[in-house]
Amino acid sequence: MPRFSPRIAAVPALATAAALLLCSCSAGAGKGDGDDKAKPAEVRSGQRLTATLGTAKDSRGPAPAVAGAQSGGTVKVANLNDYSHLDPQKIYAGEGYSTSLLWGRQLTQYQVVDGKPVLVGDLATDTGRSSDGGRTWTYTLKDGIAWEDGQPITSEHVKYGIERTFAPGFELGPSYWPEWLTGSEDRSAAVKKYAGPKAGGLDAIETPDAKTVVFHFPEPQSDVPYMAAQSSSSPVRPDKDTGTAYDTHPFATGPYRIVEHKQNQGLTLERNPHWKAETDPIRHQYADRFEFTFGKKILNTAQEVLNGRGAGPDTVTTKSEVPPELYAQAERDPKKKALLVAGSRGAYTNDLYIKNSRVTDPEVRKAIHYLFPREQARQVLGGPRLGEFATTLSSPAVVGWKKYDLYPVKPSGDIEKAKEHLAKAKTKVDTLTYAYEADAPEKDRLAQVLVDAFGKAGIKLVVKPLDKAAFTNEVFRGPAPYDLWMSTNSVDWPTPATLLPDGYDSRLDALSNGIRYSNPKVDKELDRIRTIGDAQQKAAALIDLEQVVMADVPVVPFLYTAVTQFRGQNIGGAAIHPIYGSVAAADLYLKKS
C-alpha cells in the first residue's frame, strides 16, 4: 500500500468516502426495476462471497447482458466532488476504480453476474500464467483491442503504464508494482532501484512481442492476477502521456472516451467507436453519453431523484449515500424505496482504532473492547443499514475468511467486564483521547456516546474534533497525541494478502501501521508467509495469523459495512459493485418510455 492508503482513510460508513474492495450481494434497485422487499443492510453486509478466478473462456467477450437493458440516451451522474485522479496509475479508491472502467481497461478485471464477481482476463486472454514458483507471470493480449483513435494496444503500452508507477508524482497510487518488481520493502526503496520510464526500460518486465508481457519478480507473488485488476495495471501510450494533464483527461481504451472535463464542474463521456464488445467480458456500451456534474449538495440531488423532479429521473449517484434525513422517508414509501440501491461497502470493516504505542497494556485495550457501545454507536450514526456488527479483523468477503469471536460481548457493551480488565492492567489509565473528523452532526453524537460509555468505566474520554485535513494529517503520524479514532480495515483485492502485511508489520512506517502495532512473532510469521507461492496456502496462513493479531486487541471491530445509494426511475442496471462498493457505472442504461 502507499504510505497513506484508502485502507486507513476516514471511516466510509460515517463519511461517504469511496470504498475499496469486496463483496456481498446488492439489494434495492439492483439491475432491474427495484426490490421493495430488500433485506436489511445488516444482513447483506456480513454475507460470504469471494471472487473466484475465471478461465480463458470466461475472459472472452462480450459481457453478459444486463436484463432489460436498452440502448441510447444520456445517463446523468451527480456527485458532490470531482475525482481526485483520472490518471490510471494514480487512482486508488473503489468508486474511482469502478467509474474509470467506463474509459479504461486493465490486464484483468472483475466480471459480475447476479452480484457474484469472477476475476477474468480483460485486455489479457486469461488471468495470467505463472511459473518458477510464482516468480514469473506471463500475459497474452487479446486480438482487436484498441485505443480511442483505433491504434492497437500493445505489450509495450502495458509495460510503459506500469513503469510510470515508479515515477515522481505517483506516490499516492498503489505501490505493489514497484515493490514487487524490485523486491523492495516500500516504494521509496523501489525507486532507488528504478526511477520510472525516463530511466529506460525496466528489465523485470519483458515484451518479447507486441502481444506478450512477462513479469519477473524476485520473490513468489501468488496474487498477481488480482493486483493486475488495479487501475495501475492500465496501459498508457507514451505519445499520449501528457504528464500532469493526463490526470484530468486520460486516453481511452474502454467503451467511452472523455470529450470534456471541466474540473469541479463536469465530465462528459461519449461512445468510443474503436471499443469492441467481443473483446470485453466486463463492460457495456448502452448509453450514448454520460454526463457527470459536481458540486451540488447531495441532499438537493437526492430530493430531486427520489421525488422525480427536474433531471432526477435520469440521474444516479456513484459516490454518495442517501442522506440520513431522507432514508427513513424513502423506506416508508414503496416508490422511493425502489430507487434505493443497497449493498456491501466492500471488504471493509469499520473499527475503533487504538494507538498501541500509547495504549500499551493489552488489558486496557481489552477493557476498551468490552466497554465500546456498538449498538448505541451504530444507532446514532444511522442504524442497522450501516452494516452488521463485526467480530473479526477482515471481512467475510475475503478468501479463506474464518468466523471467530475472541472476546464475546453483547452489542451494548459490558462495563463490569471492562472494569475487571482495567483492574488487571499494569498501567493504570484514567484519561484517554478520541479524535474524529467533525464534518457531520452524527459524528458529534457518536463522540458523546463514547464519552458516556468510557465514563461508566471510570475513564475520562477527551474528545478532539478535527477538520478533514487536520484529521488526515495529524491522526496517522507516529507521534500524534491521540489514543483512539474510528477508521477502517480493508484489503486491496479479495484475498488477505494486503491486510496484515501492509498494516500490522511493526517495521512499517506510521502511515501504513498507523496504530503502531508491534508483535515480533507476527513479524517473523509474516516473513515466512511472504515466501509462499501458492495463493490458497498463503491466504490460509494469513487468516490463521489474523487471530494471533486480534488476541492483542490492536483495534476493536465494529461493523461489516453496507452502503445505500440512489438512482432515478429511468436509470436501469444500477447495482452496488461487489468489489468496489458503489454503483457500477459500466452496467447502467437509460430506460425509454
C-alpha positions in Angstrom: 0.0 0.0 0.0 1.1 3.6 -0.4 2.1 5.2 2.9 -1.4 6.8 3.0 -4.0 4.5 1.6 -7.7 4.2 1.3 -7.4 1.3 3.8 -6.6 3.8 6.5 -8.9 6.5 5.4 -11.7 8.0 7.5 -14.5 5.5 8.0 -16.6 5.5 4.9 -19.9 4.4 6.6 -19.7 7.6 8.5 -18.3 9.9 5.9 -19.3 8.7 2.4 -15.7 8.3 1.3 -15.2 5.9 -1.6 -14.7 2.3 -0.7 -12.1 -0.1 -1.9 -13.0 -3.7 -2.1 -15.2 -6.6 -1.8 -18.2 -8.3 -1.6 -21.7 -9.2 -0.7 -24.9 -9.2 -2.8 -26.7 -6.0 -3.7 -30.2 -5.2 -2.8 -32.6 -2.4 -3.5 -32.8 -1.3 -7.1 -30.4 -3.9 -8.4 -30.2 -4.4 -12.1 -33.9 -4.3 -12.6 -36.7 -2.1 -11.5 -36.2 -2.4 -7.8 -37.0 -4.8 -5.0 -39.3 -3.4 -2.3 -38.6 -6.5 -0.1 -34.9 -5.9 0.2 -33.3 -7.4 3.3 -31.9 -5.0 5.9 -28.4 -3.8 5.2 -27.3 -5.5 8.4 -27.9 -8.9 6.8 -26.3 -8.0 3.5 -23.0 -6.7 4.8 -22.0 -9.9 6.6 -22.6 -12.4 3.8 -19.9 -14.6 2.4 -19.0 -14.0 -1.2 -15.5 -14.1 -2.7 -14.2 -13.5 -6.2 -13.1 -16.7 -7.9 -10.6 -16.9 -10.8 -12.2 -17.4 -14.2 -11.0 -19.3 -17.2 -9.8 -18.2 -20.6 -13.3 -19.0 -21.8 -14.8 -16.7 -19.2 -12.4 -14.0 -20.3 -13.9 -13.7 -23.8 -16.4 -11.0 -24.7 -19.0 -9.8 -24.8 -20.0 -9.1 -21.2 -23.2 -10.9 -20.0 -26.2 -8.7 -20.9 -28.0 -6.8 -18.2 -31.6 -7.9 -18.1 -33.9 -5.4 -19.8 -31.1 -3.2 -20.9 -31.8 -0.6 -23.6 -29.5 1.4 -25.8 -29.3 5.2 -26.3 -29.8 8.3 -24.2 -27.8 10.2 -21.7 -27.1 8.9 -18.2 -26.6 11.8 -15.7 -24.3 11.2 -12.7 -24.5 13.7 -9.9 -21.6 13.5 -7.4 -20.7 16.1 -4.8 -17.0 16.1 -5.7 -14.9 15.7 -8.8 -12.3 12.9 -9.0 -9.0 13.5 -7.3 -7.4 11.5 -10.1 -8.3 10.1 -13.5 -4.7 9.1 -14.4 -4.9 5.3 -14.1 -1.7 4.9 -12.2 -2.9 7.4 -9.6 -6.4 6.1 -9.0 -6.6 4.4 -5.6 -10.2 4.4 -4.4 -13.1 1.9 -5.0 -15.5 4.3 -6.7 -12.7 5.7 -8.8 -11.8 2.2 -9.9 -15.4 1.4 -10.7 -16.2 4.5 -12.7 -12.9 4.5 -14.6 -14.0 1.2 -16.1 -16.1 3.3 -18.5 -13.0 4.6 -20.3 -10.1 2.4 -19.1 -9.2 -1.3 -19.2 -6.7 -3.4 -17.3 -4.9 -6.7 -17.7 -7.6 -8.4 -15.6 -10.9 -7.2 -14.2 -14.0 -8.5 -12.3 -16.9 -9.8 -14.3 -20.1 -9.5 -12.2 -23.1 -11.7 -12.9 -26.1 -11.7 -10.5 -23.9 -9.9 -7.9 -21.2 -12.6 -8.0 -17.7 -11.5 -9.1 -15.3 -13.6 -11.1 -11.8 -12.4 -12.0 -11.2 -12.8 -15.7 -8.8 -11.5 -18.4 -9.7 -8.0 -19.6 -7.1 -6.9 -22.0 -5.4 -10.3 -21.5 -6.7 -13.6 -22.7 -6.8 -15.0 -19.1 -5.9 -14.1 -15.5 -2.2 -14.9 -16.1 0.1 -18.0 -16.2 2.7 -18.4 -13.5 6.0 -20.3 -13.5 9.2 -20.5 -11.4 7.2 -21.0 -8.2 5.2 -17.8 -8.7 8.2 -15.6 -9.6 7.3 -15.3 -13.3 3.9 -14.3 -14.7 3.0 -14.2 -18.4 0.1 -12.4 -20.0 -1.0 -12.5 -23.7 -3.1 -9.6 -25.0 -6.3 -10.2 -27.0 -6.7 -9.6 -30.6 -8.7 -6.5 -31.6 -8.1 -4.3 -28.6 -7.5 -0.6 -29.5 -7.2 2.9 -28.2 -9.8 5.5 -28.9 -8.0 6.5 -32.1 -8.0 3.0 -33.4 -4.3 2.2 -32.9 -3.8 -1.3 -31.3 -2.9 -1.6 -27.6 0.5 -3.4 -27.3 2.5 -5.0 -24.7 4.9 -2.0 -24.7 1.9 0.2 -23.7 1.2 -2.1 -20.8 4.8 -2.0 -19.7 5.1 1.8 -20.0 1.9 2.2 -17.9 3.3 0.1 -15.1 6.7 1.7 -15.3 5.0 5.0 -14.6 4.1 3.8 -11.1 7.8 4.2 -10.2 8.0 7.9 -11.4 7.8 11.1 -9.4 4.2 12.2 -8.9 2.8 8.7 -8.5 3.5 8.3 -4.8 -0.2 8.2 -3.8 -1.1 5.4 -6.2 -0.8 1.7 -5.4 2.8 0.7 -4.7 2.6 -3.0 -5.4 4.2 -3.0 -8.9 7.3 -1.0 -7.7 7.7 -3.1 -4.6 7.0 -6.5 -6.1 9.1 -6.0 -9.3 12.2 -4.9 -7.3 11.7 -6.9 -4.1 11.7 -3.7 -2.1 10.0 -3.2 1.3 8.5 0.1 0.2 8.1 2.4 -2.8 11.0 4.7 -1.8 13.4 1.7 -1.8 12.0 0.6 -5.1 12.5 4.0 -6.8 16.2 3.9 -5.8 16.5 0.8 -8.0 14.4 2.1 -10.9 13.1 5.7 -11.2 10.5 5.3 -13.9 10.3 5.4 -17.8 12.8 8.2 -18.1 15.4 5.9 -16.6 14.9 3.5 -19.5 13.1 0.2 -19.8 12.6 -1.9 -16.6 14.3 -5.3 -17.1 11.8 -7.0 -14.8 9.1 -6.6 -17.5 9.8 -8.3 -20.8 7.8 -7.7 -24.0 9.1 -10.3 -26.4 6.4 -9.3 -29.0 3.5 -6.9 -29.3 1.1 -9.3 -27.6 3.1 -10.7 -24.7 4.1 -9.3 -21.3 6.3 -11.2 -18.9 6.8 -10.1 -15.3 9.8 -11.3 -13.3 9.5 -11.0 -9.5 12.4 -11.6 -7.1 10.0 -13.3 -4.7 7.0 -15.6 -5.3 3.8 -13.5 -5.8 0.6 -15.5 -5.8 -1.8 -12.6 -6.0 -0.6 -11.1 -9.3 -4.0 -11.8 -11.1 -5.8 -9.7 -8.5 -3.2 -6.9 -8.5 -3.4 -6.9 -12.3 -7.0 -5.7 -12.0 -6.0 -2.4 -10.3 -6.1 0.7 -12.4 -2.3 0.9 -12.1 -2.2 -2.1 -14.5 -3.7 0.0 -17.3 -1.7 0.7 -20.4 -0.6 4.2 -21.3 0.7 5.2 -24.7 3.9 7.2 -24.5 2.9 9.6 -27.2 -0.3 10.4 -25.4 1.3 10.8 -21.9 0.7 14.5 -21.2 2.2 14.4 -17.7 0.1 16.1 -15.1 -2.6 16.9 -17.6 -3.2 13.1 -18.1 -4.7 13.2 -14.6 -7.7 15.1 -16.0 -8.0 13.6 -19.4 -6.6 10.1 -20.0 -6.7 8.4 -23.4 -9.4 5.8 -23.6 -9.4 2.0 -24.0 -12.9 1.3 -22.7 -16.4 1.8 -24.2 -16.4 5.5 -23.6 -14.0 8.3 -24.2 -13.7 11.6 -22.4 -14.8 14.5 -24.6 -14.8 17.3 -21.9 -13.7 17.6 -18.4 -14.1 20.9 -16.5 -12.6 20.3 -13.1 -15.0 20.5 -10.2 -17.8 21.2 -12.7 -18.5 18.4 -15.1 -17.2 15.4 -17.0 -18.7 14.3 -20.3 -18.2 10.9 -22.0 -19.3 9.7 -25.4 -19.1 6.3 -27.0 -15.6 5.1 -28.1 -16.1 3.9 -31.7 -13.0 1.7 -31.5 -14.0 -0.4 -28.5 -15.2 -3.8 -29.4 -17.7 -5.6 -27.2 -16.5 -9.0 -28.4 -13.1 -8.4 -26.7 -14.6 -7.1 -23.4 -16.2 -9.5 -20.8 -16.8 -6.7 -18.3 -18.3 -3.6 -19.8 -21.3 -2.4 -21.8 -22.0 0.5 -24.1 -25.7 1.0 -23.6 -25.9 4.8 -23.1 -24.9 7.2 -25.8 -23.4 9.6 -23.2 -22.5 10.0 -19.6 -22.8 13.5 -18.1 -21.2 13.9 -14.7 -21.9 17.0 -12.6 -20.0 18.0 -9.5 -20.6 20.5 -6.7 -24.3 20.2 -6.0 -25.3 19.3 -2.4 -26.3 15.7 -2.2 -29.4 16.4 -0.1 -30.7 18.5 -3.0 -29.7 15.9 -5.6 -31.3 13.1 -3.6 -34.6 15.1 -3.2 -34.8 15.6 -6.9 -34.1 12.0 -7.7 -36.4 10.5 -5.1 -39.2 12.9 -5.9 -38.7 12.6 -9.7 -38.2 16.4 -10.2 -36.2 18.0 -13.0 -33.4 15.8 -14.2 -33.9 13.5 -11.2 -35.4 10.5 -13.2 -32.3 10.3 -15.4 -29.8 10.8 -12.6 -27.8 8.4 -10.4 -25.0 8.9 -7.9 -21.9 6.7 -7.9 -20.3 8.3 -4.9 -22.8 9.5 -2.3 -25.2 7.7 0.1 -28.8 8.6 0.7 -28.7 11.5 3.3 -29.9 10.2 6.7 -32.8 12.7 6.8 -34.3 11.2 3.6 -33.6 7.5 4.3 -36.4 6.8 6.7 -38.9 8.6 4.5 -37.8 6.6 1.5 -38.1 3.3 3.4 -41.7 4.1 4.2 -42.6 4.9 0.6 -42.6 1.9 -1.8 -41.9 4.1 -4.9 -39.0 5.8 -3.3 -37.7 2.6 -1.7 -37.5 1.1 -5.2 -35.0 3.9 -6.1 -32.5 2.9 -3.3 -29.5 0.9 -4.3 -28.1 -1.0 -1.4 -25.3 -3.5 -0.9 -22.0 -4.1 0.8 -19.4 -1.3 1.1 -16.9 -3.9 0.0 -14.4 -5.8 2.1 -14.3 -3.1 4.7 -14.7 -3.4 8.4 -15.3 -0.2 10.5 -13.3 -0.3 13.7 -12.4 1.7 16.7 -8.6 2.1 16.3 -6.3 2.1 19.3 -2.8 3.7 19.2 -0.9 0.7 20.6 2.2 2.8 21.2 0.2 4.9 23.6 -2.2 2.4 25.0 0.5 -0.2 25.6 -1.2 -2.5 28.1 -3.3 -5.3 26.4 -5.6 -5.4 29.5 -6.5 -1.7 28.9 -7.2 -2.5 25.2 -9.4 -5.4 26.2 -11.3 -3.1 28.5 -11.9 -0.7 25.6 -13.2 -3.7 23.6 -15.7 -4.5 26.3 -16.9 -1.0 27.1 -17.3 0.1 23.4 -21.1 0.5 22.9 -21.5 -0.9 19.4 -25.3 -0.8 19.4 -25.6 2.8 20.6 -22.8 3.9 18.3 -24.4 2.4 15.2 -27.8 3.8 16.1 -26.6 7.4 16.3 -24.7 7.0 13.1 -27.7 5.8 11.1 -28.9 2.5 12.4 -28.7 -1.1 11.0 -28.5 0.0 7.4 -24.8 0.8 8.1 -23.9 -2.9 8.5 -23.7 -5.9 10.7 -21.7 -6.0 13.9 -18.2 -7.3 13.3 -16.1 -9.7 15.4 -13.1 -10.2 13.1 -10.4 -8.0 11.6 -11.1 -9.0 8.0 -14.4 -9.1 6.2 -16.4 -12.3 5.5 -15.8 -11.4 1.8 -12.1 -12.3 1.9 -10.8 -15.6 0.5 -10.4 -18.1 3.4 -12.2 -16.0 6.0 -13.0 -17.7 9.2 -15.6 -16.6 11.7 -14.3 -16.1 15.3 -15.1 -14.0 18.3 -12.1 -14.0 20.7 -13.7 -11.8 23.3 -17.5 -12.1 23.0 -19.5 -9.1 24.2 -23.1 -8.0 23.8 -23.7 -5.1 21.4 -24.5 -2.7 24.2 -21.1 -3.4 25.9 -20.1 -4.8 29.2 -18.9 -2.2 31.7 -18.3 -4.6 34.5 -16.1 -6.8 32.3 -14.2 -3.7 31.2 -13.6 -2.8 34.9 -12.2 -6.3 35.5 -9.6 -5.8 32.8 -8.8 -2.3 34.0 -8.1 -3.8 37.4 -5.7 -6.3 35.9 -3.8 -3.7 34.0 -0.2 -2.9 35.0 -0.7 0.6 33.6 -3.5 2.5 35.3 -5.5 4.6 32.9 -8.0 7.3 33.9 -7.9 9.5 30.8 -7.9 8.7 27.0 -8.2 10.9 23.9 -10.5 10.4 21.0 -10.1 12.2 17.7 -12.7 12.4 15.0 -13.5 14.2 11.7 -16.1 16.7 12.7 -17.9 17.1 9.4 -21.4 15.7 10.4 -23.6 16.0 13.5 -23.9 12.3 13.9 -20.1 12.1 14.5 -20.6 14.6 17.3 -23.3 12.4 18.7 -21.0 9.4 18.5 -18.3 11.2 20.4 -20.8 11.8 23.2 -21.9 8.2 23.3 -18.3 7.2 23.7 -17.7 9.8 26.4 -20.7 8.4 28.4 -19.6 4.7 28.0 -16.0 5.4 29.0 -17.1 7.5 31.9 -19.1 4.5 33.3 -15.8 2.6 33.4 -14.1 5.4 35.3 -12.2 6.7 32.2 -12.4 10.4 31.2 -12.5 10.5 27.4 -11.2 13.8 26.0 -12.7 14.3 22.5 -10.9 16.2 19.8 -13.0 17.2 16.8 -10.8 18.0 13.7 -11.4 19.2 10.2 -10.8 16.8 7.4 -7.3 18.0 6.6 -6.2 18.0 10.2 -7.6 14.6 10.8 -5.8 13.1 7.8 -2.5 14.9 8.6 -2.5 14.5 12.4 -4.1 11.2 13.3 -1.8 8.9 11.4 1.5 10.5 12.2 3.7 8.4 14.5 3.8 11.0 17.4 0.1 12.1 17.0 -1.3 12.7 20.5 -4.5 10.7 20.1 -5.3 7.3 21.7 -8.5 6.4 19.7 -10.3 7.1 16.5 -12.7 5.5 14.1 -11.3 4.1 10.9 -11.4 1.1 8.5 -9.6 -2.1 7.8 -9.7 -3.2 4.2 -8.0 -5.2 1.5 -7.0 -4.1 -2.0 -8.4 -7.2 -3.5 -10.4 -10.2 -2.2 -7.6 -12.1 -0.6 -5.9 -11.4 2.8 -2.6 -10.7 1.2 -2.7 -6.9 1.7 -4.2 -6.6 5.2 -1.7 -7.9 7.8 1.5 -7.5 5.7 0.6 -3.9 4.8 -0.9 -2.7 8.1 0.3 -4.8 11.0 4.0 -5.3 10.4 5.9 -3.4 13.1 8.6 -2.5 10.6 6.2 -0.4 8.5 6.0 3.4 9.0 3.2 5.2 10.7 1.2 5.9 7.6 0.8 2.1 7.0 0.9 0.8 10.5 -1.0 3.8 11.9 -1.8 2.2 15.3 1.9 1.2 15.7 1.0 -2.4 16.4 4.1 -4.5 17.3 4.5 -8.2 17.8 7.8 -9.8 16.9 6.2 -13.2 16.5 3.8 -11.7 14.0 6.7 -10.1 12.1 8.5 -13.4 11.9 5.4 -15.2 10.6 4.8 -12.5 8.0 8.3 -13.1 6.7 7.6 -16.8 6.3 4.3 -16.2 4.6 5.9 -13.9 2.1 7.8 -16.9 0.6 4.7 -18.9 0.0 4.0 -19.1 -3.7 0.6 -20.9 -3.6 -2.3 -18.5 -3.3 -4.6 -20.7 -1.2 -1.8 -21.7 1.2 -0.8 -18.1 1.6 -4.4 -17.0 2.3 -4.9 -19.7 4.9 -1.7 -18.8 6.7 -2.7 -15.1 6.8 -6.2 -15.9 8.1 -4.7 -18.0 10.9 -2.3 -15.3 11.8 -5.1 -12.8 12.0 -6.4 -14.4 15.1 -2.9 -14.1 16.7 -3.0 -10.4 15.9 -6.5 -9.9 17.3 -5.7 -11.6 20.5 -3.6 -8.5 21.2 -6.7 -6.3 20.6 -5.0 -3.8 18.4 -8.4 -2.5 17.2 -12.0 -3.0 18.3 -14.1 -4.5 15.4 -17.3 -2.5 14.9 -19.1 -3.2 11.5 -19.1 -5.1 8.3 -20.2 -2.1 6.3 -23.0 -1.6 3.9 -23.9 1.3 1.6 -27.2 2.7 0.3 -27.1 4.9 -2.8 -29.9 6.1 -5.1 -31.0 6.2 -8.8 -33.7 7.9 -10.8 -36.7 6.0 -12.0 -35.4 5.9 -15.6 -32.0 4.5 -14.6 -31.6 0.8 -15.2 -28.8 -1.6 -14.3 -28.0 0.1 -11.0 -26.3 -2.2 -8.5 -23.5 -1.9 -6.0 -20.4 -3.4 -7.4 -19.4 -6.3 -5.1 -15.7 -5.4 -5.3 -15.7 -1.6 -5.5 -18.6 -0.9 -3.2 -20.5 1.7 -5.2 -22.9 1.8 -8.1 -21.3 0.1 -11.1 -21.4 2.7 -13.9 -20.4 0.2 -16.6 -23.8 -1.6 -16.3 -26.1 1.5 -16.4 -28.6 2.2 -19.1 -31.5 4.7 -19.6 -35.0 3.3 -19.7 -37.1 4.7 -22.5 -40.8 5.4 -22.0 
